[in-house]
Amino acid sequence: MAEPARLRDTLDLRLFTPADAAAFEARFAGVPAPAMLEELLAGELAGSIAAVSSFGAESAVLLHMIAAADPDVPVIFTNTQKMFGETLAYRDALAEQLGLTDLRVFRPDPRTLRQRDATGIRWSYDPDGCCAIRKVEPLDRALLGFSAWISGRKGFQAGTRTALPRFEADAGRLKINPLADWDRAALDAYFTAHDLPRHPLEAQGYASIGCAPCTSPVRPGEDPRAGRWRGQDKVECGIHKGWDPQI
């Protein structure tokens, strides 16, 4: 399998630098997320940007904003084949409700799974390796034709995200975090104002929802992502670092 980075070099895509990201940050300082997305999706990024969504606990807010600005924007979902059934059902129902017209589902390469996770339990002894082959590599494939992408990360979710900017340069792509400065109260208010459905697992204490084997409910007072890879020295799946073909 060819490396996504090499394949991307053959495409005519704009490359973004940290200076470009800083310029976008300054340009949209103080601009509300919905207005920012509306301008970007109709402007210079039209046709070259995708949204990436886990269809998790808070995903409906950002997806609603994107659908309001342009329902034809591609929305990428990586099905690791370890997802909760509730997430898959929520994905389909939410996409239908919001009128998203271009939901793209990417899965792990079956050859890679046969070679590196034949038993399907790599998550139990090598969670980084499991994420790499089941989530990071499929996302890299999904993003090949895009020069920018929208992420749902928020600064309040974990200590590792507190300084999160709204714009980043990531391997030559512009990565946009429209909700970087949103807090829990703002998200809850948006859910209520727009009558958006909640992920069914939220009611069971799941504040951040990933793969079923590596996600647990969050206790009172914990970071929202404390239930991800509980008890392990791991806080991110790796999609914000890129695919390492050696894993």
Secondary structure as a PSIPRED ss2 file (coil, helix, strand):
# PSIPRED VFORMAT (PSIPRED V4.0)

   1 M C   1.000  0.000  0.000
   2 A C   1.000  0.000  0.000
   3 E C   1.000  0.000  0.000
   4 P H   0.000  1.000  0.000
   5 A H   0.000  1.000  0.000
   6 R H   0.000  1.000  0.000
   7 L H   0.000  1.000  0.000
   8 R H   0.000  1.000  0.000
   9 D C   1.000  0.000  0.000
  10 T C   1.000  0.000  0.000
  11 L C   1.000  0.000  0.000
  12 D C   1.000  0.000  0.000
  13 L C   1.000  0.000  0.000
  14 R C   1.000  0.000  0.000
  15 L C   1.000  0.000  0.000
  16 F C   1.000  0.000  0.000
  17 T C   1.000  0.000  0.000
  18 P H   0.000  1.000  0.000
  19 A H   0.000  1.000  0.000
  20 D H   0.000  1.000  0.000
  21 A H   0.000  1.000  0.000
  22 A H   0.000  1.000  0.000
  23 A H   0.000  1.000  0.000
  24 F H   0.000  1.000  0.000
  25 E H   0.000  1.000  0.000
  26 A H   0.000  1.000  0.000
  27 R H   0.000  1.000  0.000
  28 F C   1.000  0.000  0.000
  29 A C   1.000  0.000  0.000
  30 G C   1.000  0.000  0.000
  31 V C   1.000  0.000  0.000
  32 P C   1.000  0.000  0.000
  33 A H   0.000  1.000  0.000
  34 P H   0.000  1.000  0.000
  35 A H   0.000  1.000  0.000
  36 M H   0.000  1.000  0.000
  37 L H   0.000  1.000  0.000
  38 E H   0.000  1.000  0.000
  39 E H   0.000  1.000  0.000
  40 L H   0.000  1.000  0.000
  41 L H   0.000  1.000  0.000
  42 A H   0.000  1.000  0.000
  43 G C   1.000  0.000  0.000
  44 E C   1.000  0.000  0.000
  45 L C   1.000  0.000  0.000
  46 A C   1.000  0.000  0.000
  47 G C   1.000  0.000  0.000
  48 S C   1.000  0.000  0.000
  49 I E   0.000  0.000  1.000
  50 A E   0.000  0.000  1.000
  51 A E   0.000  0.000  1.000
  52 V E   0.000  0.000  1.000
  53 S C   1.000  0.000  0.000
  54 S C   1.000  0.000  0.000
  55 F C   1.000  0.000  0.000
  56 G C   1.000  0.000  0.000
  57 A C   1.000  0.000  0.000
  58 E C   1.000  0.000  0.000
  59 S H   0.000  1.000  0.000
  60 A H   0.000  1.000  0.000
  61 V H   0.000  1.000  0.000
  62 L H   0.000  1.000  0.000
  63 L H   0.000  1.000  0.000
  64 H H   0.000  1.000  0.000
  65 M H   0.000  1.000  0.000
  66 I H   0.000  1.000  0.000
  67 A H   0.000  1.000  0.000
  68 A H   0.000  1.000  0.000
  69 A H   0.000  1.000  0.000
  70 D C   1.000  0.000  0.000
  71 P C   1.000  0.000  0.000
  72 D C   1.000  0.000  0.000
  73 V C   1.000  0.000  0.000
  74 P C   1.000  0.000  0.000
  75 V E   0.000  0.000  1.000
  76 I E   0.000  0.000  1.000
  77 F E   0.000  0.000  1.000
  78 T E   0.000  0.000  1.000
  79 N C   1.000  0.000  0.000
  80 T C   1.000  0.000  0.000
  81 Q C   1.000  0.000  0.000
  82 K C   1.000  0.000  0.000
  83 M E   0.000  0.000  1.000
  84 F C   1.000  0.000  0.000
  85 G H   0.000  1.000  0.000
  86 E H   0.000  1.000  0.000
  87 T H   0.000  1.000  0.000
  88 L H   0.000  1.000  0.000
  89 A H   0.000  1.000  0.000
  90 Y H   0.000  1.000  0.000
  91 R H   0.000  1.000  0.000
  92 D H   0.000  1.000  0.000
  93 A H   0.000  1.000  0.000
  94 L H   0.000  1.000  0.000
  95 A H   0.000  1.000  0.000
  96 E H   0.000  1.000  0.000
  97 Q H   0.000  1.000  0.000
  98 L H   0.000  1.000  0.000
  99 G C   1.000  0.000  0.000
 100 L C   1.000  0.000  0.000
 101 T C   1.000  0.000  0.000
 102 D C   1.000  0.000  0.000
 103 L E   0.000  0.000  1.000
 104 R E   0.000  0.000  1.000
 105 V E   0.000  0.000  1.000
 106 F E   0.000  0.000  1.000
 107 R C   1.000  0.000  0.000
 108 P C   1.000  0.000  0.000
 109 D C   1.000  0.000  0.000
 110 P H   0.000  1.000  0.000
 111 R H   0.000  1.000  0.000
 112 T H   0.000  1.000  0.000
 113 L H   0.000  1.000  0.000
 114 R H   0.000  1.000  0.000
 115 Q H   0.000  1.000  0.000
 116 R H   0.000  1.000  0.000
 117 D C   1.000  0.000  0.000
 118 A C   1.000  0.000  0.000
 119 T C   1.000  0.000  0.000
 120 G C   1.000  0.000  0.000
 121 I C   1.000  0.000  0.000
 122 R H   0.000  1.000  0.000
 123 W H   0.000  1.000  0.000
 124 S H   0.000  1.000  0.000
 125 Y C   1.000  0.000  0.000
 126 D C   1.000  0.000  0.000
 127 P H   0.000  1.000  0.000
 128 D H   0.000  1.000  0.000
 129 G H   0.000  1.000  0.000
 130 C H   0.000  1.000  0.000
 131 C H   0.000  1.000  0.000
 132 A H   0.000  1.000  0.000
 133 I H   0.000  1.000  0.000
 134 R H   0.000  1.000  0.000
 135 K H   0.000  1.000  0.000
 136 V H   0.000  1.000  0.000
 137 E H   0.000  1.000  0.000
 138 P H   0.000  1.000  0.000
 139 L H   0.000  1.000  0.000
 140 D H   0.000  1.000  0.000
 141 R H   0.000  1.000  0.000
 142 A H   0.000  1.000  0.000
 143 L C   1.000  0.000  0.000
 144 L C   1.000  0.000  0.000
 145 G C   1.000  0.000  0.000
 146 F C   1.000  0.000  0.000
 147 S C   1.000  0.000  0.000
 148 A E   0.000  0.000  1.000
 149 W E   0.000  0.000  1.000
 150 I E   0.000  0.000  1.000
 151 S C   1.000  0.000  0.000
 152 G C   1.000  0.000  0.000
 153 R C   1.000  0.000  0.000
 154 K C   1.000  0.000  0.000
 155 G H   0.000  1.000  0.000
 156 F H   0.000  1.000  0.000
 157 Q H   0.000  1.000  0.000
 158 A C   1.000  0.000  0.000
 159 G H   0.000  1.000  0.000
 160 T H   0.000  1.000  0.000
 161 R H   0.000  1.000  0.000
 162 T C   1.000  0.000  0.000
 163 A C   1.000  0.000  0.000
 164 L C   1.000  0.000  0.000
 165 P C   1.000  0.000  0.000
 166 R C   1.000  0.000  0.000
 167 F E   0.000  0.000  1.000
 168 E E   0.000  0.000  1.000
 169 A E   0.000  0.000  1.000
 170 D E   0.000  0.000  1.000
 171 A C   1.000  0.000  0.000
 172 G C   1.000  0.000  0.000
 173 R E   0.000  0.000  1.000
 174 L E   0.000  0.000  1.000
 175 K E   0.000  0.000  1.000
 176 I E   0.000  0.000  1.000
 177 N C   1.000  0.000  0.000
 178 P C   1.000  0.000  0.000
 179 L C   1.000  0.000  0.000
 180 A C   1.000  0.000  0.000
 181 D C   1.000  0.000  0.000
 182 W C   1.000  0.000  0.000
 183 D C   1.000  0.000  0.000
 184 R H   0.000  1.000  0.000
 185 A H   0.000  1.000  0.000
 186 A H   0.000  1.000  0.000
 187 L H   0.000  1.000  0.000
 188 D H   0.000  1.000  0.000
 189 A H   0.000  1.000  0.000
 190 Y H   0.000  1.000  0.000
 191 F H   0.000  1.000  0.000
 192 T H   0.000  1.000  0.000
 193 A H   0.000  1.000  0.000
 194 H C   1.000  0.000  0.000
 195 D C   1.000  0.000  0.000
 196 L C   1.000  0.000  0.000
 197 P C   1.000  0.000  0.000
 198 R C   1.000  0.000  0.000
 199 H C   1.000  0.000  0.000
 200 P C   1.000  0.000  0.000
 201 L C   1.000  0.000  0.000
 202 E H   0.000  1.000  0.000
 203 A H   0.000  1.000  0.000
 204 Q H   0.000  1.000  0.000
 205 G C   1.000  0.000  0.000
 206 Y C   1.000  0.000  0.000
 207 A C   1.000  0.000  0.000
 208 S C   1.000  0.000  0.000
 209 I C   1.000  0.000  0.000
 210 G C   1.000  0.000  0.000
 211 C E   0.000  0.000  1.000
 212 A H   0.000  1.000  0.000
 213 P H   0.000  1.000  0.000
 214 C H   0.000  1.000  0.000
 215 T E   0.000  0.000  1.000
 216 S C   1.000  0.000  0.000
 217 P C   1.000  0.000  0.000
 218 V C   1.000  0.000  0.000
 219 R C   1.000  0.000  0.000
 220 P C   1.000  0.000  0.000
 221 G C   1.000  0.000  0.000
 222 E C   1.000  0.000  0.000
 223 D C   1.000  0.000  0.000
 224 P C   1.000  0.000  0.000
 225 R C   1.000  0.000  0.000
 226 A C   1.000  0.000  0.000
 227 G C   1.000  0.000  0.000
 228 R E   0.000  0.000  1.000
 229 W C   1.000  0.000  0.000
 230 R C   1.000  0.000  0.000
 231 G C   1.000  0.000  0.000
 232 Q C   1.000  0.000  0.000
 233 D C   1.000  0.000  0.000
 234 K C   1.000  0.000  0.000
 235 V C   1.000  0.000  0.000
 236 E C   1.000  0.000  0.000
 237 C C   1.000  0.000  0.000
 238 G C   1.000  0.000  0.000
 239 I C   1.000  0.000  0.000
 240 H C   1.000  0.000  0.000
 241 K C   1.000  0.000  0.000
 242 G C   1.000  0.000  0.000
 243 W C   1.000  0.000  0.000
 244 D C   1.000  0.000  0.000
 245 P C   1.000  0.000  0.000
 246 Q C   1.000  0.000  0.000
 247 I C   1.000  0.000  0.000
